[in-house]
């Protein structure tokens, strides 16, 4: 029974990507990545986690994923490690 709930959540979460306060490029990259995940047979629970994580990462990085430098990524990971989210 819960599988149906997850499918519903993935559909609505994917539709809500357009409402995220992130760049259009990152929205496009997230949707493309989620399509890839489905094509590889990943489960709905994992995909829901990826959508939430990618949204958070995009908001935190404040730059397009494709344009983020190694330094941007290191700075972001460093801030994560020092936060409560590292646990």
Buried (B, 14 or more C-beta within 10 A) or exposed (E): EEEEEBEEBBEEBBEEBEEBEBBEBBBEBBBEBBEEBBEEEBEBEEBBEBBEEBBEBBEEBEBBBEEBEEEBEEEBEEEBEEEEEEE
